[in-house]
Amino acid sequence: MVVEPRATNQGEAMKLVTADEMRAIDRFTIEEIGIPGPVLMENAARGALEHIKSYFLRYLNEAVIGVLCGKGNNGGDGLVIARYLHQEGYLVKVFLFGQKTQVKGEASLNFKIAERVGVPIIEVVDELSLASAREYLIACDLIIDAMLGTGLKAEIKGLIRSAVEFLNHTFPGLIVAVDMPTGLSTDTGYPLGEAVKADLTVTFGLPKVGQVLYPGANYIGALEIVDIGIPPQVIAGFGLKHHLVTTEDIKDILPRRPQDIHKGQAGHVLVLAGSPGKTGAATLSCLGALRSGAGLVTLGIPKSLNSILEVKLTEAMTMPLPETSFNTLSPEAWDIIKTSGLRYKVVCLGPGLGTQEEVKELVERVITEADTPLVIDADGLNVLAGNLDILRQKQTEVVLTPHPGEMARLMGLTTQEVLKNKLEIARKVAKEYEVLIVLKLARTLVATPEGEIFINSTGNPAMATGGMGDVLTGIIGGLLAQGISVKRAAILGVFLHGLAADLWVKDHGEVGLLAQEVADYLPRARHEIEIEKREEI
């Protein structure tokens, strides 16, 4: 479903940061702008408290609250929150993981203030003190996790690891994470050993990359972003490269369809797809292109399959082409297309195409000779494995749409390696080969040659079924045919693809969605966004 973190500073809601970027922004704000660190910490805690009260405390009249604090700035945030809760009359106790003398910097300042106003603070320094803390915490209505924040790089161990395990496996109440759940990587969203599974995460300044990527999104719960007072020009000056694509962004890039448009102006998509047993992939790509608004779609198909596809497709045209002994498209098919006079604006290449040597030759010829944008998926990618350098000979803009398994084959890696390093791998391929990468995941990534990463916020578990990628290929092709830029077509296509599935789920639930139904819901998805645009006028 659409996941759009609510932020106090809506103008920066779509920007995402890594741990190093957030640290640099904080440092610049303190040292160059002159806003003291304690002021930022105070703002963060006040904002966090408001969300905690809004989500939970208004339902808990006499809440018992435990606050778990580390020795660094994340613990400092927790100490300020504890102080405010104490001053408002809540029964709150702080458990400090470490000795009081080890608390440094701004956290030390807030430790002293909390202690002076009477906040109970208990040191957790060994197994005995941790066992005592558990006895108190098990009876709490709410626990606030402020042990480790965004700077964590290594796997958590020791008493903090034990505390995380207690929260995840024993504690029955509600958990709020301050800035980042303890143990979760800010940059990848992967747990470092084990990570707190929060009901609510209140993060500061900007949302973090690891909070919106899976598996991190499973640990965050609801996500709220607090404006802590960082000037917008500071954020703009850092040229952040990670973005969360939300409805607000899509409204800005979705073009209005002219009232007097005709099918020729809406663009012509050429789909090269299909082989015996895989005519469905070709059909779905055509449906994706048509439902995304393309004026015309022609499917280039092995001639022996033409009668089958003429039955399966009504609105798309079919073009029987030379085939191999395996009944797949032969390299000569490209010669026929080039001399046919077909006036297409984009080529969608690969779904169900086959992986024979002749298919590989066809794909290479299309890549090196086509003068219209290409969207390459499925078998079009599989035959490129070990030969990505052919992309350096392209004459046009190219979009590659691999899922993790296809990306693994392209790069000679395992699927798990791709999943754990998805941002770096997508960015590397996009930059090195000057192509746009659409890496299909639970949160699909769009990587540009300029190093930007756009993380999609739509989609749901119902999409875990065959044919979804074939529809997406057609959608992106259809948008390109309508004159939308490659970058925007990829971002918009991925968003609409997920939103169509989200709308289907609202009507039917999260099981049983077919890829064709995603295509059928595309007009409704686009209409939903257009309605929101009109309401703003």
DRENPA-422416 format. One record per residue (C-alpha): residue number from 1; residue in one letter; x, y, z. Coordinates in nm, 3 decimals. Last residue first. Layout:
N
   k r       X       Y       Z
 NUM A       X       Y       Z
...
***
This chain:
537
   k r       X       Y       Z
 537 I  -0.640   2.402  -0.806
 536 E  -0.544   2.148  -0.538
 535 E  -0.860   1.942  -0.590
 534 R  -0.772   1.907  -0.958
 533 K  -0.438   1.745  -0.876
 532 E  -0.601   1.506  -0.631
 531 I  -0.853   1.402  -0.897
 530 E  -0.570   1.348  -1.148
 529 I  -0.397   1.118  -0.901
 528 E  -0.705   0.902  -0.857
 527 H  -0.763   0.903  -1.233
 526 R  -0.418   0.758  -1.296
 525 A  -0.491   0.471  -1.059
 524 R  -0.836   0.421  -1.215
 523 P  -0.684   0.402  -1.563
 522 L  -0.427   0.149  -1.434
 521 Y  -0.682  -0.088  -1.277
 520 D  -0.711  -0.308  -1.588
 519 A  -0.333  -0.343  -1.611
 518 V  -0.321  -0.455  -1.249
 517 E  -0.604  -0.695  -1.332
 516 Q  -0.394  -0.850  -1.606
 515 A  -0.124  -0.926  -1.349
 514 L  -0.372  -1.123  -1.142
 513 L  -0.455  -1.042  -0.778
 512 G  -0.572  -1.346  -0.582
 511 V  -0.471  -1.255  -0.229
 510 E  -0.437  -0.914  -0.059
 509 G  -0.802  -0.810  -0.032
 508 H  -1.067  -0.744  -0.301
 507 D  -1.164  -0.377  -0.334
 506 K  -0.885  -0.211  -0.135
 505 V  -0.648  -0.472  -0.282
 504 W  -0.739  -0.361  -0.634
 503 L  -0.659  -0.001  -0.541
 502 D  -0.319  -0.103  -0.406
 501 A  -0.246  -0.301  -0.723
 500 A  -0.321   0.004  -0.937
 499 L  -0.102   0.209  -0.703
 498 G   0.191  -0.029  -0.750
 497 H   0.186  -0.005  -1.131
 496 L   0.112   0.368  -1.112
 495 F   0.425   0.425  -0.902
 494 V   0.650   0.209  -1.120
 493 G   0.528   0.381  -1.434
 492 L   0.568   0.730  -1.289
 491 I   0.928   0.672  -1.187
 490 A   1.020   0.496  -1.512
 489 A   0.834   0.744  -1.732
 488 R   0.988   1.035  -1.542
 487 K   1.342   0.918  -1.604
 486 V   1.277   0.827  -1.968
 485 S   1.104   1.155  -2.046
 484 I   0.729   1.152  -2.118
 483 G   0.641   1.174  -2.486
 482 Q   0.334   0.952  -2.496
 481 A   0.545   0.664  -2.627
 480 L   0.754   0.683  -2.311
 479 L   0.441   0.638  -2.102
 478 G   0.339   0.331  -2.300
 477 G   0.687   0.180  -2.273
 476 I   0.688   0.229  -1.896
 475 I   0.345   0.065  -1.873
 474 G   0.440  -0.218  -2.107
 473 T   0.743  -0.314  -1.902
 472 L   0.532  -0.289  -1.586
 471 V   0.279  -0.536  -1.728
 470 D   0.555  -0.788  -1.800
 469 G   0.693  -0.736  -1.449
 468 M   0.360  -0.831  -1.291
 467 G   0.332  -1.146  -1.501
 466 G   0.364  -1.404  -1.225
 465 T   0.253  -1.345  -0.867
 464 A   0.376  -1.159  -0.562
 463 M   0.171  -0.847  -0.641
 462 A  -0.076  -0.928  -0.362
 461 P   0.203  -0.843  -0.117
 460 N   0.162  -0.466  -0.176
 459 G   0.259  -0.179  -0.403
 458 T   0.327   0.192  -0.370
 457 S   0.613   0.387  -0.207
 456 N   0.875   0.372  -0.482
 455 I   1.236   0.448  -0.402
 454 F   1.410   0.690  -0.640
 453 I   1.789   0.664  -0.646
 452 E   2.006   0.932  -0.806
 451 G   2.355   0.854  -0.932
 450 E   2.346   1.064  -1.250
 449 P   2.300   0.749  -1.462
 448 T   1.964   0.704  -1.289
 447 A   1.846   0.438  -1.045
 446 V   1.476   0.355  -1.002
 445 L   1.419   0.130  -0.703
 444 T   1.112  -0.087  -0.637
 443 R   0.997  -0.114  -0.277
 442 A   0.881  -0.478  -0.259
 441 L   1.145  -0.517  -0.527
 440 K   1.188  -0.459  -0.902
 439 L   1.515  -0.287  -0.983
 438 V   1.430  -0.028  -1.249
 437 I   1.769   0.077  -1.384
 436 L   1.810   0.370  -1.624
 435 V   2.109   0.337  -1.851
 434 E   2.446   0.509  -1.874
 433 Y   2.642   0.181  -1.864
 432 E   2.863   0.264  -1.564
 431 K   2.619   0.501  -1.398
 430 A   2.309   0.281  -1.411
 429 V   2.507  -0.034  -1.330
 428 K   2.671   0.126  -1.025
 427 R   2.352   0.285  -0.894
 426 A   2.161  -0.043  -0.908
 425 I   2.447  -0.226  -0.740
 424 E   2.499   0.031  -0.465
 423 L   2.131   0.054  -0.379
 422 K   2.067  -0.319  -0.391
 421 N   2.358  -0.425  -0.172
 420 K   2.188  -0.679   0.056
 419 L   1.933  -0.780  -0.208
 418 V   2.194  -0.813  -0.482
 417 E   2.417  -1.028  -0.264
 416 Q   2.118  -1.246  -0.177
 415 T   2.042  -1.297  -0.548
 414 T   2.394  -1.424  -0.599
 413 L   2.635  -1.236  -0.820
 412 G   2.754  -1.259  -1.181
 411 M   2.631  -0.906  -1.254
 410 L   2.364  -0.980  -1.515
 409 R   2.266  -1.304  -1.345
 408 A   2.224  -1.128  -1.011
 407 M   2.022  -0.852  -1.177
 406 E   1.791  -1.117  -1.320
 405 G   1.745  -1.275  -0.978
 404 P   1.690  -0.937  -0.811
 403 H   1.416  -0.834  -1.061
 402 P   1.543  -0.660  -1.368
 401 T   1.387  -0.362  -1.552
 400 L   1.652  -0.212  -1.781
 399 V   1.565   0.124  -1.938
 398 V   1.766   0.239  -2.240
 397 E   1.811   0.575  -2.410
 396 T   1.935   0.559  -2.769
 395 Q   2.224   0.458  -2.994
 394 K   2.351   0.170  -2.780
 393 Q   2.712   0.057  -2.823
 392 R   2.801   0.081  -2.453
 391 L   2.508  -0.150  -2.384
 390 I   2.700  -0.433  -2.554
 389 D   2.927  -0.416  -2.250
 388 L   2.659  -0.602  -2.056
 387 N   2.778  -0.928  -2.211
 386 G   2.807  -1.176  -1.924
 385 A   2.431  -1.192  -1.883
 384 L   2.277  -1.005  -2.176
 383 V   2.063  -1.306  -2.276
 382 N   1.887  -1.288  -1.940
 381 L   1.806  -0.920  -1.980
 380 G   1.600  -0.956  -2.297
 379 D   1.470  -1.274  -2.139
 378 A   1.303  -1.067  -1.866
 377 D   1.303  -0.694  -1.942
 376 I   1.440  -0.429  -2.176
 375 V   1.265  -0.095  -2.231
 374 L   1.424   0.075  -2.532
 373 P   1.403   0.437  -2.645
 372 T   1.401   0.498  -3.024
 371 D   1.705   0.484  -3.254
 370 A   1.752   0.107  -3.245
 369 E   2.076  -0.027  -3.395
 368 T   2.303  -0.139  -3.109
 367 I   2.033  -0.252  -2.866
 366 V   1.813  -0.407  -3.136
 365 R   2.108  -0.595  -3.283
 364 E   2.215  -0.726  -2.943
 363 V   1.863  -0.846  -2.868
 362 L   1.841  -1.028  -3.202
 361 E   2.179  -1.197  -3.150
 360 K   2.072  -1.315  -2.804
 359 V   1.749  -1.449  -2.953
 358 E   1.954  -1.646  -3.207
 357 E   2.161  -1.794  -2.924
 356 Q   1.848  -1.919  -2.751
 355 T   1.715  -1.739  -2.443
 354 G   1.342  -1.710  -2.504
 353 L   1.132  -1.398  -2.570
 352 G   0.886  -1.439  -2.283
 351 P   0.913  -1.068  -2.200
 350 G   1.220  -0.930  -2.382
 349 L   1.198  -0.599  -2.562
 348 C   0.966  -0.303  -2.531
 347 V   1.052  -0.069  -2.820
 346 V   0.957   0.299  -2.818
 345 K   0.825   0.564  -3.056
 344 Y   0.684   0.342  -3.332
 343 R   0.640   0.446  -3.695
 342 L   0.633   0.109  -3.874
 341 G   0.772   0.163  -4.224
 340 S   0.831  -0.210  -4.256
 339 T   1.199  -0.191  -4.352
 338 K   1.336  -0.172  -3.998
 337 I   1.083  -0.424  -3.869
 336 I   1.170  -0.679  -4.137
 335 D   1.542  -0.645  -4.064
 334 W   1.474  -0.689  -3.692
 333 A   1.292  -1.015  -3.755
 332 E   1.605  -1.141  -3.931
 331 P   1.762  -1.195  -3.586
 330 S   1.509  -1.473  -3.527
 329 L   1.207  -1.454  -3.298
 328 T   1.139  -1.783  -3.121
 327 N   0.972  -2.087  -3.277
 326 F   1.260  -2.312  -3.163
 325 S   1.362  -2.364  -3.528
 324 T   1.398  -1.987  -3.542
 323 E   1.138  -1.730  -3.640
 322 P   1.070  -1.463  -3.899
 321 L   0.797  -1.216  -3.795
 320 P   0.420  -1.206  -3.764
 319 M   0.311  -0.852  -3.665
 318 T   0.021  -0.828  -3.425
 317 M  -0.197  -0.526  -3.358
 316 A  -0.313  -0.442  -3.007
 315 E  -0.680  -0.372  -2.933
 314 T  -0.805  -0.730  -2.949
 313 L  -0.531  -0.952  -2.812
 312 K  -0.557  -1.318  -2.709
 311 V  -0.710  -1.435  -3.039
 310 E  -0.460  -1.249  -3.254
 309 L  -0.191  -1.378  -3.020
 308 I  -0.273  -1.741  -3.099
 307 S  -0.289  -1.678  -3.473
 306 N   0.053  -1.509  -3.463
 305 L   0.233  -1.787  -3.279
 304 S   0.385  -1.952  -3.588
 303 K   0.495  -1.609  -3.712
 302 P   0.717  -1.541  -3.410
 301 I   0.571  -1.221  -3.259
 300 G   0.613  -0.845  -3.301
 299 L   0.330  -0.689  -3.102
 298 T   0.210  -0.350  -3.223
 297 V   0.058  -0.104  -2.979
 296 L  -0.119   0.221  -3.066
 295 G  -0.240   0.525  -2.873
 294 A  -0.047   0.453  -2.553
 293 G  -0.244   0.547  -2.241
 292 S  -0.113   0.333  -1.956
 291 R  -0.385   0.077  -2.028
 290 L  -0.250   0.020  -2.379
 289 A   0.113  -0.025  -2.272
 288 G   0.025  -0.255  -1.983
 287 L  -0.205  -0.458  -2.208
 286 C   0.074  -0.505  -2.461
 285 S   0.314  -0.619  -2.190
 284 L   0.051  -0.860  -2.060
 283 T  -0.002  -1.020  -2.400
 282 A   0.370  -1.077  -2.458
 281 A   0.408  -1.241  -2.118
 280 G   0.100  -1.455  -2.182
 279 T   0.248  -1.587  -2.508
 278 K   0.509  -1.765  -2.298
 277 G   0.452  -2.133  -2.365
 276 P   0.595  -2.108  -2.715
 275 S   0.766  -1.770  -2.750
 274 G   0.668  -1.412  -2.669
 273 A   0.806  -1.063  -2.695
 272 L   0.900  -0.773  -2.919
 271 V   0.660  -0.493  -2.826
 270 L   0.645  -0.184  -3.049
 269 V   0.467   0.107  -2.885
 268 H   0.300   0.387  -3.085
 267 G   0.230   0.725  -2.931
 266 A  -0.063   0.925  -2.795
 265 Q  -0.022   1.169  -3.087
 264 G  -0.114   0.899  -3.336
 263 K  -0.411   0.797  -3.126
 262 H  -0.564   1.144  -3.127
 261 I  -0.537   1.429  -2.874
 260 D  -0.792   1.711  -2.882
 259 Q  -0.856   1.735  -2.508
 258 P  -0.484   1.726  -2.428
 257 R  -0.384   1.473  -2.157
 256 R  -0.240   1.644  -1.850
 255 P   0.107   1.523  -1.763
 254 L   0.183   1.337  -1.439
 253 I   0.511   1.485  -1.315
 252 D   0.396   1.711  -1.031
 251 K   0.115   1.484  -0.916
 250 I   0.369   1.204  -0.898
 249 D   0.582   1.393  -0.646
 248 E   0.289   1.460  -0.413
 247 T   0.173   1.099  -0.448
 246 T   0.503   0.981  -0.307
 245 V   0.841   0.878  -0.448
 244 L   1.097   0.850  -0.169
 243 H   1.422   1.007  -0.283
 242 H   1.792   0.936  -0.244
 241 K   2.057   1.158  -0.407
 240 L   2.078   1.449  -0.163
 239 G   2.232   1.760  -0.314
 238 F   2.367   1.887   0.020
 237 G   2.269   2.249  -0.040
 236 A   1.898   2.172  -0.045
 235 I   1.916   2.043   0.313
 234 V   2.091   2.359   0.430
 233 Q   1.849   2.576   0.232
 232 P   1.557   2.412   0.416
 231 P   1.689   2.536   0.754
 230 I   1.725   2.256   1.013
 229 G   1.476   2.333   1.291
 228 I   1.394   1.991   1.434
 227 D   1.118   1.910   1.184
 226 V   0.992   1.575   1.310
 225 I   0.927   1.282   1.077
 224 E   0.672   1.014   1.165
 223 L   0.690   0.651   1.060
 222 A   0.434   0.390   1.166
 221 G   0.595   0.053   1.238
 220 I   0.967   0.076   1.172
 219 Y   1.086  -0.285   1.184
 218 N   0.911  -0.417   0.871
 217 A   1.025  -0.111   0.675
 216 G   1.383  -0.218   0.742
 215 P   1.344  -0.543   0.545
 214 Y   1.274  -0.372   0.315
 213 L   1.357  -0.015   0.222
 212 V   1.167   0.281   0.371
 211 Q   1.344   0.313   0.708
 210 G   1.685   0.216   0.574
 209 V   1.699   0.527   0.354
 208 K   1.635   0.761   0.646
 207 P   1.350   1.009   0.676
 206 L   1.460   1.369   0.730
 205 G   1.503   1.607   1.023
 204 F   1.439   1.363   1.306
 203 T   1.277   1.021   1.315
 202 V   0.983   0.907   1.523
 201 T   0.940   0.533   1.482
 200 L   0.612   0.378   1.594
 199 D   0.512   0.018   1.665
 198 A   0.878  -0.078   1.681
 197 K   1.056  -0.402   1.600
 196 V   1.395  -0.355   1.765
 195 A   1.686  -0.492   1.565
 194 E   1.893  -0.809   1.572
 193 G   2.242  -0.888   1.447
 192 L   2.278  -0.568   1.248
 191 P   1.925  -0.559   1.112
 190 Y   1.906  -0.467   0.742
 189 G   1.747  -0.137   0.639
 188 T   2.045  -0.059   0.417
 187 D   2.164   0.289   0.514
 186 T   2.024   0.341   0.864
 185 S   2.108  -0.013   0.965
 184 L   1.868  -0.140   1.232
 183 G   2.010  -0.247   1.570
 182 T   1.819   0.003   1.783
 181 P   1.513   0.130   1.597
 180 M   1.598   0.464   1.439
 179 D   1.513   0.827   1.531
 178 V   1.363   0.731   1.869
 177 A   1.185   0.396   1.847
 176 V   0.846   0.363   2.018
 175 I   0.739   0.026   2.153
 174 L   0.395  -0.080   2.278
 173 G   0.339  -0.364   2.523
 172 P   0.391  -0.741   2.538
 171 F   0.767  -0.746   2.612
 170 T   0.902  -1.099   2.565
 169 H   1.031  -1.165   2.212
 168 N   1.106  -0.833   2.048
 167 L   1.167  -0.614   2.352
 166 F   1.362  -0.884   2.536
 165 E   1.574  -0.957   2.228
 164 V   1.654  -0.586   2.201
 163 A   1.755  -0.577   2.568
 162 S   1.983  -0.878   2.523
 161 R   2.152  -0.710   2.226
 160 I   2.193  -0.398   2.440
 159 L   2.350  -0.603   2.719
 158 G   2.611  -0.761   2.496
 157 K   2.619  -0.727   2.120
 156 I   2.496  -0.513   1.832
 155 E   2.647  -0.579   1.490
 154 A   2.860  -0.292   1.364
 153 K   2.773   0.032   1.183
 152 L   2.532   0.220   1.413
 151 G   2.526   0.595   1.352
 150 T   2.150   0.631   1.312
 149 G   2.049   0.567   1.671
 148 L   2.137   0.333   1.955
 147 M   1.965   0.303   2.293
 146 A   1.669   0.538   2.256
 145 D   1.389   0.279   2.259
 144 I   1.079   0.411   2.435
 143 I   0.881   0.145   2.617
 142 L   0.506   0.170   2.668
 141 D   0.251   0.006   2.896
 140 C   0.521  -0.108   3.134
 139 A   0.485  -0.427   3.343
 138 I   0.764  -0.613   3.164
 137 L   0.985  -0.308   3.207
 136 Y   1.014  -0.331   3.585
 135 E   1.119  -0.695   3.601
 134 R   1.330  -0.645   3.289
 133 A   1.530  -0.372   3.463
 132 S   1.618  -0.610   3.748
 131 A   1.743  -0.867   3.498
 130 L   1.949  -0.595   3.327
 129 S   2.100  -0.495   3.665
 128 L   2.205  -0.856   3.727
 127 E   2.331  -0.907   3.372
 126 D   2.566  -0.609   3.399
 125 V   2.587  -0.231   3.355
 124 V   2.228  -0.110   3.341
 123 E   2.228   0.218   3.533
 122 I   1.892   0.339   3.665
 121 I   1.764   0.694   3.616
 120 P   1.453   0.820   3.802
 119 V   1.364   1.167   3.665
 118 G   1.385   1.410   3.956
 117 V   1.432   1.750   3.798
 116 R   1.805   1.742   3.871
 115 E   1.851   1.397   3.715
 114 A   1.685   1.503   3.392
 113 I   1.901   1.816   3.373
 112 K   2.221   1.618   3.439
 111 F   2.135   1.359   3.174
 110 N   2.045   1.639   2.935
 109 L   2.392   1.788   2.958
 108 S   2.554   1.446   2.933
 107 A   2.355   1.370   2.616
 106 E   2.481   1.698   2.469
 105 G   2.838   1.581   2.511
 104 K   2.917   1.259   2.697
 103 V   2.754   0.983   2.904
 102 Q   3.028   0.756   3.038
 101 T   3.012   0.898   3.394
 100 K   2.653   0.777   3.426
  99 Q   2.762   0.421   3.362
  98 G   2.628   0.221   3.073
  97 F   2.294   0.125   2.928
  96 L   2.081   0.388   3.104
  95 F   1.736   0.275   3.212
  94 V   1.504   0.571   3.253
  93 K   1.182   0.553   3.458
  92 V   0.848   0.716   3.382
  91 L   0.518   0.744   3.570
  90 Y   0.358   1.025   3.372
  89 G   0.300   1.357   3.544
  88 E   0.362   1.605   3.264
  87 Q   0.705   1.690   3.407
  86 H   0.802   1.324   3.399
  85 L   0.697   1.291   3.034
  84 Y   0.899   1.602   2.948
  83 R   1.206   1.467   3.128
  82 A   1.172   1.127   2.965
  81 I   1.162   1.288   2.620
  80 V   1.477   1.485   2.707
  79 L   1.649   1.166   2.826
  78 G   1.550   0.979   2.511
  77 D   1.703   1.243   2.291
  76 G   2.022   1.222   2.495
  75 G   2.020   0.843   2.454
  74 N   2.022   0.896   2.079
  73 N   2.303   1.145   2.136
  72 G   2.530   0.890   2.295
  71 K   2.536   0.683   2.617
  70 G   2.235   0.466   2.535
  69 C   1.888   0.513   2.674
  68 L   1.595   0.280   2.738
  67 V   1.287   0.475   2.848
  66 G   1.023   0.284   3.044
  65 I   0.669   0.414   3.069
  64 V   0.378   0.333   3.300
  63 A   0.068   0.496   3.153
  62 E  -0.210   0.631   3.371
  61 N  -0.468   0.754   3.121
  60 L  -0.351   0.546   2.826
  59 Y  -0.552   0.622   2.509
  58 R  -0.421   0.978   2.473
  57 L  -0.081   0.830   2.546
  56 F  -0.061   0.618   2.235
  55 Y  -0.050   0.773   1.888
  54 S  -0.103   1.140   1.966
  53 K   0.102   1.135   2.287
  52 I   0.392   0.961   2.119
  51 H   0.364   1.200   1.825
  50 E   0.376   1.504   2.050
  49 L   0.665   1.357   2.248
  48 A   0.871   1.309   1.934
  47 G   0.829   1.675   1.841
  46 R   0.938   1.788   2.186
  45 A   1.233   1.549   2.180
  44 A   1.356   1.665   1.841
  43 N   1.322   2.033   1.928
  42 E   1.522   1.980   2.250
  41 M   1.790   1.792   2.059
  40 L   1.812   2.067   1.798
  39 V   1.842   2.326   2.076
  38 P   2.107   2.116   2.253
  37 G   2.310   2.108   1.929
  36 P   2.325   2.486   1.906
  35 I   2.190   2.657   1.592
  34 G   2.489   2.845   1.454
  33 I   2.434   2.814   1.080
  32 E   2.791   2.700   1.018
  31 E   2.876   2.483   1.318
  30 I   2.537   2.355   1.435
  29 T   2.353   2.335   1.103
  28 F   2.667   2.208   0.928
  27 R   2.709   1.933   1.188
  26 D   2.347   1.824   1.164
  25 I   2.365   1.811   0.784
  24 A   2.691   1.613   0.800
  23 R   2.542   1.362   1.044
  22 M   2.234   1.323   0.829
  21 E   2.449   1.260   0.522
  20 D   2.667   1.008   0.705
  19 A   2.366   0.813   0.830
  18 T   2.207   0.804   0.485
  17 V   1.935   1.046   0.390
  16 L   1.599   1.047   0.215
  15 K   1.425   1.340   0.046
  14 M   1.053   1.303  -0.033
  13 A   0.931   1.481   0.280
  12 E   1.144   1.793   0.225
  11 G   0.864   2.040   0.150
  10 Q   0.639   1.867   0.403
   9 N   0.839   1.991   0.699
   8 T   0.628   1.849   0.982
   7 A   0.654   1.514   0.813
   6 R   0.406   1.237   0.748
   5 P   0.567   0.930   0.603
   4 E   0.396   0.820   0.279
   3 V   0.351   0.448   0.239
   2 V   0.108   0.361  -0.041
   1 M   0.000   0.000   0.000
***
